[in-house]
Amino acid sequence: MGIEIRKKGKYAKAEEFVKEIKKIYKEAKAALTKLQREMKKYVDRNRKEAVEYKVKDKILLSTKNLM
């Protein structure tokens, strides 16, 4: 994190506060990373391969929502 204390010893409570905030930040980051991996696993489970089209392939397009 970008917080650094310039003078040591004079501001003990501030040093404790910064240490506690860094600890909370690391825990939150680890939890979010873990959840991100789990969500990716669930999303990838139902993902299908993309359809490959070639030049001159005929496809049908819906014009229902064009306006």
Protein Blocks (a to p, Z undefined) as FASTA:
>chain_A
ZZdcfbghjlmmlmmmmmmmmmmmmmmmmmmmmmmmmmmmmmmmmpccdddddehiacdd
dfklgZZ
